[in-house]
Amino acid sequence: MIIQDVINHLETLAPLTYAEDFDNVGLLVGDKTANLKGVLVTLDTLESVVDEAIAKDCNLIVSFHPIIFKGLKKLNGNTYVERVVMKAIKHDIAIYSIHTALDNTYLGVNDMICNQLELENKQILIPQNGTIKKLTTYVPKNEAEALRTALFNAGAGSIGNYDNCSFNTDGYGTFKGNEASSPTIGNKNETHTEAETKVTVTFAKHLEGKVLKTLFSSHSYEEVAYEIVTIENKNQHIGMGMIGELAHPFSETDFLSHLKTKMHTGCIRHSRFLNKTIKKVAVLGGSGSFAINAAKAMGADAFVTADLKYHDFFSAENSILLADIGHYESEQFTKTLLVEYLTKKITNFAIILSNTDTNPVKYF
């Protein structure tokens, strides 16, 4: 195997097209064509993590957070970021970051938090806009079924919990090929009328290349007429945060105790108690203050996240319990998710869970 083979598996789980615009995801350091020796999975890439990769003979580090976030203008070892990159390059170790691509994936960071808290009836808290596209094309009527089937097999035609979805309209298409044309139906320099079916299917935007390749290889025409537009429908499986329900309601204090135990955190900062039971819980790993209003709009009794500032707690506005469990603590199970996923996909190489504690925050 080569490093690109691992990347292909990772980007099937979390396509990079769904990462946030501000993020820096993908292969940050290294050669994607290098032969794979082993994979070390971590939340953060520090010098000690690179040392661990060297000791365990891993030449690929899969890191949740990107070590390079802003542009590097020099590499002289003055900062921890520069030292990490320099050491990785020196020892031919590649570094791949998945970050908000995994945040926005249904079976990603926030799903892990929901599972830890034993939440049921899960759904995306803030669906990402512009993730669904629509393809419209025109095909000879007797070829429509075969084309639809091919497009369905490529992943098109899925809407929420439904597959093999399409809209079809029969009509007549006309065309006239010039002297340089090679029409598969009709003759060059002659206007031809063909009974055609207008086929429309939707697809997730990361599948666009695959869908177009299938369209061109499955269509009989020399020139395929088609259009692709982005639609406003919400994708139920792509977006930030999740919301679900506890099997049984908790009091506020019992819920915080449950949260503290399940998320292995030694400290929870929270807004003032409202003397209400906690049943519906919203979660968002990492810095999640931007989602407070979304959690309230979805009727959450509590919102679990990290990095809340002083004034963010006022946003509870006597309607929701805000709980800040810490950035590392909210994302700590992410590396386990990645190890379990890659271990199922790659059985003949070591997929190692880093045992380096990369949490920069300590409690006294």
Secondary structure, DSSP 8 states (H G I E B T S, - for coil): -BHHHHHHHHHHHS-GGGS-TT---EEEES-TTSB---EEEESS--HHHHHHHHHTT--EEEESS-S--S-----SSSSHHHHHHHHHHHTT-EEEE-HHHHHTBTTSHHHHHHHHHTEEEEEEEEE-TT-EEEEEEEEEGGGHHHHHHHHHHTT-S-BTTB-S--EEEEEEEEEE--TT---SSS-TTSEEEEEEEEEEEEEEGGGHHHHHHHHHHH---SS--EEEEEE----TTBEEEEEEEEEEEE-HHHHHHHHHHHTT-S--EE----S--EEEEEEEEEE-GGGHHHHHHTT-SEEEEE---GGGGGGGTTT-EEEE--HHHHHTTHHHHHHHHHHHH--SS-EEE-----------
